[in-house]
Amino acid sequence: MNEKMNSRKISDAQREISSQLQHIVERYQQNIYRREPAQYAIQELDRVEKKLSPNQKLILDSCCGVGESSFHLAQQFPDSLVLGVDKSASRLSRKNEFKRNLPENLIYIKGNIIDFWQLLDNPKWHSRMQKICLFYPNPYPKSTDLKKRWHAHPVSKHLFRIPCAIELRTNWRIYFEEFAKVSWLYGRKPDQKSLIDENFPISPFEKKYSLSGHELFSCSILSK
Ligand SMILES: C[S@@+](CC[C@H](N)C(=O)[O-])C[C@H]1O[C@@H](n2cnc3c(N)ncnc32)[C@H](O)[C@@H]1O
């Protein structure tokens, strides 16, 4: 890529991974997360279940933005069904070039990813899940926002209990290291890498950060 971009790197007072992670995860493990998943998400997953053929697996592209990574995943894994979920209707409905010809094995849903992680943490779904992707989530770099990062959010207990592979990508080293630490705390084995094929950015944020010269990180958690 010859283009250049100029996105600012994350700078914040938090220079090391949070010392509170172990305590937070232990509390989540001891307590039930009492939030009820929303009705629309139950209905949407019923629709997904009907579309899945008997041996087909599901790949969830969490917080997929405009859905470009979901599109690439659907092309890369033509035998799987790819579900891209984002809470932003305007991102999902943006008229991107790749949306002119979407593959059959791709569904987008506008929704809160918390509902989907909660609902997919169910034996009925566990065996159908191939992979959960989480590419460039909002980092919430202020240490006071720790619990807004997905690995320190109460829903993390459900996310890490879904036994399929999970891949996080981020441009913030602290998020990557915290995510890996929390995976260990939930009994999952992470494989931490510095990324990424800059000739093939999987998503718009990966492209933006790559063109801005940021170091990119991937934390891949093996399936159980
Ligand atoms: C930084 S963007 C990354 C988008 C995309 N993954 C990419 O790499 O280009 C973060 C995305 O997370 C979405 N998001 C944040 N919280 C969410 C939630 N609770 N449920 C679903 N999507 C959410 C936002 O709408 C936004 O599109």
The ligand as a MOL file (V3000), in Angstrom:
LIG
                    3D

  0  0  0     0  0            999 V3000
M  V30 BEGIN CTAB
M  V30 COUNTS 27 29 0 0 0
M  V30 BEGIN ATOM
M  V30 1 C -13.6390 1.0780 16.1320 0
M  V30 2 S -15.0490 0.4230 15.3310 0 CHG=1
M  V30 3 C -14.3950 -1.0610 14.5540 0
M  V30 4 C -15.2700 -1.5270 13.4300 0
M  V30 5 C -14.7390 -2.7320 12.6440 0
M  V30 6 N -14.6050 -3.9090 13.4610 0
M  V30 7 C -13.4360 -2.4470 11.9530 0
M  V30 8 O -12.4160 -3.0580 12.3320 0
M  V30 9 O -13.4350 -1.6430 11.0180 0 CHG=-1
M  V30 10 C -15.9380 -0.2430 16.6990 0
M  V30 11 C -17.3380 -0.6840 16.3330 0
M  V30 12 O -17.9380 -1.2700 17.4950 0
M  V30 13 C -19.3270 -1.0190 17.4300 0
M  V30 14 N -19.8900 -1.2700 18.7660 0
M  V30 15 C -19.5350 -0.6790 19.9250 0
M  V30 16 N -20.2520 -1.1820 20.9520 0
M  V30 17 C -21.0790 -2.1200 20.4100 0
M  V30 18 C -22.0610 -2.9820 20.9520 0
M  V30 19 N -22.3500 -2.9800 22.2510 0
M  V30 20 N -22.7010 -3.8260 20.1170 0
M  V30 21 C -22.4310 -3.8270 18.7870 0
M  V30 22 N -21.5180 -3.0250 18.2190 0
M  V30 23 C -20.8470 -2.1840 19.0180 0
M  V30 24 C -19.4000 0.4200 16.9500 0
M  V30 25 O -20.6690 0.7450 16.4120 0
M  V30 26 C -18.2890 0.4290 15.8970 0
M  V30 27 O -18.7830 0.1260 14.6200 0
M  V30 END ATOM
M  V30 BEGIN BOND
M  V30 1 1 1 2
M  V30 2 1 2 3
M  V30 3 1 2 10
M  V30 4 1 3 4
M  V30 5 1 4 5
M  V30 6 1 5 6
M  V30 7 1 5 7
M  V30 8 2 7 8
M  V30 9 1 7 9
M  V30 10 1 10 11
M  V30 11 1 11 12
M  V30 12 1 11 26
M  V30 13 1 12 13
M  V30 14 1 13 14
M  V30 15 1 13 24
M  V30 16 1 14 15
M  V30 17 1 14 23
M  V30 18 2 15 16
M  V30 19 1 16 17
M  V30 20 1 17 18
M  V30 21 2 17 23
M  V30 22 1 18 19
M  V30 23 2 18 20
M  V30 24 1 20 21
M  V30 25 2 21 22
M  V30 26 1 22 23
M  V30 27 1 24 25
M  V30 28 1 24 26
M  V30 29 1 26 27
M  V30 END BOND
M  V30 END CTAB
M  END
